């Protein structure tokens, strides 16, 4: 069995749950819509989480109680929305004391996927501007999706950001699985200076990275393009006509996208949801 395929299959067998974080803002709507639709498509449970900061109580203080009520209201609205857009979804909800990132990262231990919106004006309590999506993307222990831009039927292919590192197999595996689920194709993209290893990158239909997955998913049309430039700019441009961008989480190149300014710029500029594959 292909290594990336084994990782995906094992994760899905053990963790048939999609978790979406909400904060009561308008940015919840696309995240909940995407997560609920995907939960039904995959036969997974949907869990909706919100975090609130519990301040030390003082005589006459109602701050903590108000925060808890606000979070509870946010998850209830999200539940109603999820059931409206995906009537068959199995959904549970919870408002938990704490900060958003550790709450969601902890939830990633028992989830197949964590989904967050793209709020850049703070979002959950106690966090700097724009940090929830990037921090969860960096620290999450399962696949993380930051929902932004366009998505849905006919939105376009799945873009896979590839290099020659060890995370490439997981990226390709997830990209093909997502493309198969959404009845679309895969466009693999390698950005930068590839040198002699790709002297004629588009001159042959054979591709050592894609061929095993083409065999496994014969219904998925796949291509591989080598493009000079900066990864965040190239992938952001590609995302404008895509349904999903899949990248890896660690070390260098695409695998390090979520650890620095390149990854943050991609999350800020992408024209569709971004999935960090694990």
C-alpha positions as CSV (number, residue, x, y, z in Angstrom):
1,X,0.0,0.0,0.0
2,X,1.2,3.5,-0.8
3,X,2.7,5.2,2.3
4,X,0.6,8.4,2.0
5,X,-2.5,6.3,1.3
6,X,-1.9,4.2,4.4
7,X,-1.6,7.3,6.5
8,X,-4.8,8.7,5.1
9,X,-6.7,5.4,5.5
10,X,-5.5,4.9,9.1
11,X,-6.4,8.4,10.1
12,X,-9.9,8.2,8.6
13,X,-10.6,4.8,10.2
14,X,-9.6,6.0,13.7
15,X,-11.0,9.5,13.5
16,X,-14.3,9.9,11.7
17,X,-14.9,13.4,13.1
18,X,-14.7,16.9,11.6
19,X,-14.3,19.7,14.1
20,X,-15.1,23.4,13.2
21,X,-14.2,26.3,15.4
22,X,-16.6,29.2,15.7
23,X,-16.5,32.6,17.5
24,X,-19.9,34.1,16.7
25,X,-18.7,36.3,13.8
26,X,-19.8,36.4,10.2
27,X,-16.7,34.4,9.3
28,X,-18.3,31.3,11.0
29,X,-20.8,31.0,8.1
30,X,-18.4,29.7,5.3
31,X,-16.4,27.5,7.8
32,X,-19.6,25.9,9.1
33,X,-21.1,25.5,5.6
34,X,-17.9,23.9,4.3
35,X,-17.4,21.6,7.4
36,X,-21.1,20.4,7.5
37,X,-21.1,19.6,3.8
38,X,-17.9,17.7,4.1
39,X,-19.1,15.8,7.1
40,X,-22.1,14.5,5.2
41,X,-20.0,13.7,2.1
42,X,-17.5,11.7,4.2
43,X,-20.1,10.1,6.6
44,X,-18.3,11.8,9.5
45,X,-19.6,13.4,12.8
46,X,-19.5,17.2,12.9
47,X,-18.4,18.7,16.2
48,X,-18.8,22.5,16.6
49,X,-16.5,24.1,19.2
50,X,-16.2,27.6,20.6
51,X,-13.8,28.9,23.3
52,X,-14.3,31.6,25.9
53,X,-12.0,33.2,28.3
54,X,-13.0,32.7,31.9
55,X,-11.8,35.7,33.9
56,X,-11.4,35.6,37.7
57,X,-14.7,36.5,39.2
58,X,-15.1,39.6,41.4
59,X,-18.1,40.8,43.4
60,X,-20.7,42.0,40.9
61,X,-18.7,40.8,37.9
62,X,-20.6,39.2,35.0
63,X,-17.8,39.1,32.4
64,X,-17.1,35.3,32.5
65,X,-20.8,34.5,32.5
66,X,-21.5,36.7,29.6
67,X,-18.6,35.2,27.6
68,X,-19.9,31.7,28.3
69,X,-23.4,32.7,27.2
70,X,-22.0,34.3,24.0
71,X,-20.0,31.2,23.1
72,X,-23.0,29.0,23.8
73,X,-25.1,31.2,21.6
74,X,-22.5,31.0,18.8
75,X,-22.4,27.2,18.8
76,X,-26.2,27.0,18.8
77,X,-26.4,29.3,15.8
78,X,-23.7,27.2,14.1
79,X,-25.6,24.0,14.8
80,X,-28.8,25.5,13.2
81,X,-26.8,26.6,10.2
82,X,-25.1,23.2,9.8
83,X,-28.4,21.4,9.8
84,X,-29.9,23.8,7.3
85,X,-27.1,23.4,4.8
86,X,-26.6,19.7,5.4
87,X,-29.8,18.2,6.9
88,X,-28.3,14.7,7.3
89,X,-25.3,15.8,9.3
90,X,-24.6,14.2,12.7
91,X,-23.7,17.2,14.8
92,X,-22.6,17.9,18.4
93,X,-21.5,21.2,19.9
94,X,-19.6,22.5,22.9
95,X,-18.5,25.8,24.4
96,X,-15.3,25.4,26.4
97,X,-13.3,27.7,28.7
98,X,-9.9,28.6,27.4
99,X,-8.2,30.0,24.4
100,X,-9.1,28.9,20.9
101,X,-5.8,27.5,19.7
102,X,-5.2,25.1,22.6
103,X,-8.8,24.1,22.5
104,X,-8.8,23.3,18.8
105,X,-5.3,21.7,18.9
106,X,-6.5,19.4,21.7
107,X,-9.6,18.5,19.6
108,X,-7.3,17.6,16.7
109,X,-6.1,14.5,18.7
110,X,-9.5,12.8,18.0
111,X,-10.4,14.4,14.7
112,X,-9.8,13.6,11.0
113,X,-9.9,17.4,10.2
114,X,-10.0,20.7,12.0
115,X,-11.8,23.6,10.1
116,X,-11.5,27.3,10.9
117,X,-12.6,30.5,9.2
118,X,-10.4,33.2,8.0
119,X,-11.0,36.0,10.4
120,X,-8.2,38.6,10.5
121,X,-9.4,40.9,13.2
122,X,-8.7,38.8,16.2
123,X,-11.5,36.3,16.4
124,X,-11.3,34.2,19.5
125,X,-10.4,35.9,22.8
126,X,-6.9,36.5,23.8
127,X,-5.3,36.1,20.4
128,X,-3.5,38.6,18.2
129,X,-4.9,39.6,14.8
130,X,-5.2,36.8,12.2
131,X,-3.5,34.2,14.4
132,X,-6.1,31.5,14.9
133,X,-5.9,29.9,11.4
134,X,-2.1,30.1,11.2
135,X,-1.5,28.8,14.7
136,X,-3.9,25.9,14.4
137,X,-2.5,25.1,10.9
138,X,1.0,25.0,12.5
139,X,0.1,23.1,15.7
140,X,-2.8,20.8,14.7
141,X,-2.2,17.1,14.8
142,X,-4.6,16.3,11.9
143,X,-5.4,17.9,8.6
144,X,-6.4,21.6,9.0
145,X,-8.6,23.5,6.6
146,X,-8.7,27.3,6.6
147,X,-11.9,28.3,4.8
148,X,-11.9,31.4,2.6
149,X,-12.8,32.4,-0.9
150,X,-14.9,30.4,-3.2
151,X,-15.8,26.7,-2.9
152,X,-18.5,24.3,-3.8
153,X,-19.6,22.4,-6.9
154,X,-17.8,23.5,-10.0
155,X,-15.3,25.7,-8.2
156,X,-12.4,24.1,-9.9
157,X,-9.6,21.5,-9.5
158,X,-7.6,20.7,-6.3
159,X,-4.2,22.3,-6.4
160,X,-1.4,20.3,-4.7
161,X,1.8,22.2,-3.7
162,X,4.6,19.8,-4.1
163,X,8.3,19.5,-3.5
164,X,10.6,16.5,-3.2
165,X,10.4,16.3,0.6
166,X,8.9,13.6,2.8
167,X,5.6,15.4,3.2
168,X,4.9,15.3,-0.6
169,X,3.3,11.8,-0.3
170,X,0.8,13.0,2.2
171,X,0.0,16.1,0.1
172,X,-0.6,14.0,-3.0
173,X,-2.6,11.4,-1.2
174,X,-4.9,14.1,0.3
175,X,-5.2,16.0,-3.0
176,X,-6.3,12.9,-4.9
177,X,-8.7,11.8,-2.2
178,X,-10.3,15.3,-2.1
179,X,-10.5,15.4,-5.9
180,X,-12.2,12.0,-6.0
181,X,-14.7,13.1,-3.3
182,X,-15.5,16.3,-5.2
183,X,-15.5,14.9,-8.7
184,X,-12.7,17.1,-10.0
185,X,-9.1,16.9,-11.0
186,X,-5.7,17.5,-9.5
187,X,-3.2,20.1,-10.6
188,X,0.1,19.5,-8.9
189,X,2.4,22.5,-8.8
190,X,6.1,22.7,-8.0
191,X,7.4,26.2,-7.5
192,X,11.0,27.5,-7.6
193,X,14.2,26.5,-9.2
194,X,14.0,22.8,-10.0
195,X,17.2,22.5,-12.0
196,X,18.2,19.4,-13.9
197,X,15.6,17.2,-12.3
198,X,13.0,18.8,-14.5
199,X,14.7,19.7,-17.7
200,X,11.7,18.7,-19.6
201,X,9.0,18.7,-16.9
202,X,6.0,18.9,-19.3
203,X,7.4,16.8,-22.1
204,X,6.1,13.4,-20.9
205,X,2.8,12.1,-19.5
206,X,4.8,10.0,-17.0
207,X,5.3,11.5,-13.5
208,X,6.9,9.5,-10.7
209,X,5.1,11.5,-8.0
210,X,1.7,11.3,-9.6
211,X,1.6,7.9,-11.4
212,X,0.9,5.7,-8.4
213,X,-2.1,7.9,-7.5
214,X,-3.3,8.0,-11.0
215,X,-3.4,4.2,-10.9
216,X,-5.3,4.3,-7.6
217,X,-7.7,7.0,-8.7
218,X,-8.2,6.5,-12.4
219,X,-11.3,8.8,-12.4
220,X,-9.1,11.7,-11.3
221,X,-7.4,13.7,-14.1
222,X,-4.0,14.9,-12.9
223,X,-1.3,17.1,-14.3
224,X,2.0,18.5,-12.9
225,X,3.4,21.9,-13.6
226,X,6.8,23.4,-12.7
227,X,6.6,27.1,-12.2
228,X,9.4,29.6,-11.3
229,X,8.5,32.2,-8.6
230,X,7.6,32.5,-5.0
231,X,5.3,29.7,-3.6
232,X,2.8,31.9,-1.9
233,X,2.2,34.1,-5.0
234,X,2.0,31.2,-7.4
235,X,-0.4,29.2,-5.2
236,X,-2.5,32.2,-4.4
237,X,-2.8,32.9,-8.2
238,X,-3.7,29.2,-8.9
239,X,-6.2,29.2,-6.1
240,X,-8.4,31.8,-7.8
241,X,-9.7,29.1,-10.2
242,X,-9.5,26.1,-7.7
243,X,-11.8,24.5,-5.2
244,X,-9.0,23.7,-2.7
245,X,-5.2,24.1,-2.2
246,X,-3.4,21.3,-0.4
247,X,0.1,21.9,1.1
248,X,2.3,20.3,3.7
249,X,3.1,21.5,7.2
250,X,6.8,21.2,8.0
251,X,10.5,21.8,7.4
252,X,11.4,23.5,4.1
253,X,9.8,24.5,0.9
254,X,6.1,23.7,0.7
255,X,6.5,21.6,3.8
256,X,7.3,24.8,5.7
257,X,4.6,27.0,4.3
258,X,2.7,27.1,7.6
259,X,5.7,28.1,9.7
260,X,6.5,31.6,8.4
261,X,5.6,34.6,6.4
262,X,5.1,32.6,3.1
263,X,2.4,30.4,4.7
264,X,0.7,33.3,6.4
265,X,0.6,35.2,3.1
266,X,-1.0,32.2,1.4
267,X,-3.6,31.9,4.1
268,X,-4.4,35.6,3.7
269,X,-4.5,35.7,-0.1
270,X,-5.8,32.3,-1.3
271,X,-9.0,32.5,-3.4
272,X,-10.3,29.1,-2.0
273,X,-9.9,27.0,1.1
274,X,-6.4,25.8,2.1
275,X,-5.8,22.3,3.5
276,X,-2.7,21.5,5.4
277,X,-2.2,17.8,5.0
278,X,-0.9,15.5,7.7
